[in-house]
Amino acid sequence: MSRDRTRVARTAAVLIGVAALIYLLRWQIFGYPNEMLRYLMDDVAFLLIQALIVWLVLDRVLRQMERESMLNKLNMVIGAFYSEIGTALMGAIASFDAEFCDVRPRLLVKPGWTAAQYADAKSLVAEYDFSIELQCGDLPGLKALLIQHRSFLLSLLENQNLLEHETFTELLWAVFHLSEELAVRPDVSCLQPSDARHITVDTQRAYRLLISEWLDYMRHLQTQYPHLFSFAVRTNPLDPEAEVVVTE
């Protein structure tokens, strides 16, 4: 470190000396010291403005690069979430949706999907009234799945970097809340009607956020990691005809 500082100091001294020598020669050859001093002050003032402009531009570029790097890391965390529990959870809750077959075709992500198709799917998820009926699916199985991955969900919630991704943080809280609601009920197969309605609302909230965030993640994979996108399409929990084996 000291050697680097010494090298920088020597370089700066040489450059300043050369600049002073050039100004001295100019004075000796052309004269007009007052005029030369005026131009020197103009140059220094303009140099400060240039430094400000460069600093502002570089600061913006560096901030953008830092944000993109952070979002890329967050997408890795999101990928881990869907690999560990998100995909299975989305498929499990889909079995409670009695009318899902009506909207399924518009949510089946395919390799050729465009930005417009993703936007259409996101709008559908935002407007769709998920008709969750707990008796249609395996609620004890859903409870077991959430309890099994409780420690994993807690570890994600402890990740301070996730605060940069508000929608995914909201998803984590919704899923974790649903796991808490189910965990404290000894027998979820026979709930009181009012209690069942409460669990239904919590399930709908988590379900909507799961699909919405999954669509964003799929679009990210399609543009950045085609091989991971291909695997995600072949294991799509919303597609009953999805086949992990590559046939073409």
Secondary structure, 3 states (H helix, E strand, C coil): CHHHHHHHHHHHHHHHHHHHHHHHHHHHHHCCHHHHHHHHHHHHHHHHHHHHHHHHHHHHHHHHHHHHHHHHHHHHHHHHHHHHHHHHHHHHHHCCECCHHHHHHHCCCCCCCCHHHHHHHHHHHHHCCCCECHHHCCHHHHHHHHHHCHHHHHHHHCCHHHHHCHHHHHHHHHHHHHHHHHHCCCCCCCCCHHHHHHHHHHHHHHHHHHHHHHHHHHHHHHHHCHHHHHHHHHCCCCCCCCCCCCCC
